[in-house]
Amino acid sequence: MIAAGARTFVMGDAEHRQQVAALILRAPAGWEVTVRPPFRTLAQNRRFHAILSDIAAAGFSLDGRRLKSTEIKVAFVSGWMIEEGYGCDIIKGVQDEPVQLIRSTTTFGVDEMASLLDFTEVECARRNIPLRERGT
């Protein structure tokens, strides 16, 4: 019998994979198994938020309006989504105002976050926004 509660395994060598497979075979009916690529790393997350701070410190503005870090994040994630072919969903909000829907970066895989970081750094270079060098 398997103890109740969620468990997460990071796939390792062949022996480890066999142990995980055996655990899955013993799991009770109705239990769920999810296999997915790893989420973004903490280092990637720290780097992205540091870049957003640098962009805000540079006085970044769009459409004549200086943006706050949270707004800058929406703008850059939106731009990345469009560049990657996800499109840009704008819906009518609770007060009939336009609301742009973007993905939460907490759902990004390692590769997606790397792509967003690259996109953001390229846009900063294109717009002459200085970024401080930081270890990640």
URLIN-V427783 format. One record per residue. N is the residue number from 1. RES is the residue in one letter. SS is DSSP state (H for helix, E for strand, - for the rest). PSI is psi in whole degrees, 0 to 359 (none if undefined). Layout:
# URLIN-V427783
n=N res=RES ss=SS psi=PSI
n=N res=RES ss=SS psi=PSI
This chain:
# URLIN-V427783
n=1 res=M ss=- psi=142
n=2 res=I ss=- psi=136
n=3 res=A ss=- psi=143
n=4 res=A ss=- psi=153
n=5 res=G ss=- psi=156
n=6 res=A ss=- psi=145
n=7 res=R ss=- psi=141
n=8 res=T ss=- psi=135
n=9 res=F ss=- psi=135
n=10 res=V ss=- psi=122
n=11 res=M ss=- psi=131
n=12 res=G ss=- psi=224
n=13 res=D ss=- psi=179
n=14 res=A ss=H psi=320
n=15 res=E ss=H psi=316
n=16 res=H ss=H psi=318
n=17 res=R ss=H psi=321
n=18 res=Q ss=H psi=322
n=19 res=Q ss=H psi=318
n=20 res=V ss=H psi=318
n=21 res=A ss=H psi=319
n=22 res=A ss=H psi=320
n=23 res=L ss=H psi=318
n=24 res=I ss=H psi=319
n=25 res=L ss=H psi=333
n=26 res=R ss=H psi=353
n=27 res=A ss=- psi=142
n=28 res=P ss=- psi=155
n=29 res=A ss=- psi=142
n=30 res=G ss=- psi=344
n=31 res=W ss=- psi=156
n=32 res=E ss=- psi=146
n=33 res=V ss=- psi=131
n=34 res=T ss=- psi=130
n=35 res=V ss=- psi=123
n=36 res=R ss=- psi=160
n=37 res=P ss=- psi=162
n=38 res=P ss=- psi=147
n=39 res=F ss=E psi=169
n=40 res=R ss=- psi=153
n=41 res=T ss=- psi=162
n=42 res=L ss=H psi=324
n=43 res=A ss=H psi=319
n=44 res=Q ss=H psi=317
n=45 res=N ss=H psi=315
n=46 res=R ss=H psi=316
n=47 res=R ss=H psi=316
n=48 res=F ss=H psi=315
n=49 res=H ss=H psi=329
n=50 res=A ss=H psi=319
n=51 res=I ss=H psi=316
n=52 res=L ss=H psi=321
n=53 res=S ss=H psi=319
n=54 res=D ss=H psi=319
n=55 res=I ss=H psi=316
n=56 res=A ss=H psi=318
n=57 res=A ss=H psi=332
n=58 res=A ss=- psi=358
n=59 res=G ss=- psi=35
n=60 res=F ss=- psi=134
n=61 res=S ss=E psi=153
n=62 res=L ss=E psi=140
n=63 res=D ss=- psi=36
n=64 res=G ss=- psi=9
n=65 res=R ss=E psi=126
n=66 res=R ss=E psi=130
n=67 res=L ss=- psi=150
n=68 res=K ss=- psi=165
n=69 res=S ss=H psi=317
n=70 res=T ss=H psi=325
n=71 res=E ss=H psi=324
n=72 res=I ss=H psi=319
n=73 res=K ss=H psi=313
n=74 res=V ss=H psi=315
n=75 res=A ss=H psi=316
n=76 res=F ss=H psi=321
n=77 res=V ss=H psi=319
n=78 res=S ss=H psi=313
n=79 res=G ss=H psi=318
n=80 res=W ss=H psi=316
n=81 res=M ss=H psi=317
n=82 res=I ss=H psi=315
n=83 res=E ss=H psi=324
n=84 res=E ss=- psi=359
n=85 res=G ss=- psi=12
n=86 res=Y ss=- psi=343
n=87 res=G ss=- psi=186
n=88 res=C ss=- psi=108
n=89 res=D ss=E psi=123
n=90 res=I ss=E psi=123
n=91 res=I ss=E psi=169
n=92 res=K ss=E psi=126
n=93 res=G ss=- psi=188
n=94 res=V ss=- psi=337
n=95 res=Q ss=- psi=23
n=96 res=D ss=- psi=17
n=97 res=E ss=- psi=155
n=98 res=P ss=E psi=133
n=99 res=V ss=E psi=127
n=100 res=Q ss=E psi=130
n=101 res=L ss=E psi=127
n=102 res=I ss=- psi=162
n=103 res=R ss=- psi=145
n=104 res=S ss=- psi=135
n=105 res=T ss=H psi=346
n=106 res=T ss=H psi=342
n=107 res=T ss=H psi=358
n=108 res=F ss=- psi=138
n=109 res=G ss=E psi=172
n=110 res=V ss=H psi=314
n=111 res=D ss=H psi=320
n=112 res=E ss=H psi=318
n=113 res=M ss=H psi=321
n=114 res=A ss=H psi=319
n=115 res=S ss=H psi=318
n=116 res=L ss=H psi=318
n=117 res=L ss=H psi=314
n=118 res=D ss=H psi=313
n=119 res=F ss=H psi=314
n=120 res=T ss=H psi=316
n=121 res=E ss=H psi=321
n=122 res=V ss=H psi=316
n=123 res=E ss=H psi=322
n=124 res=C ss=H psi=317
n=125 res=A ss=H psi=317
n=126 res=R ss=H psi=327
n=127 res=R ss=- psi=8
n=128 res=N ss=- psi=41
n=129 res=I ss=- psi=116
n=130 res=P ss=- psi=137
n=131 res=L ss=- psi=133
n=132 res=R ss=- psi=142
n=133 res=E ss=- psi=133
n=134 res=R ss=- psi=147
n=135 res=G ss=- psi=144
n=136 res=T ss=- psi=none
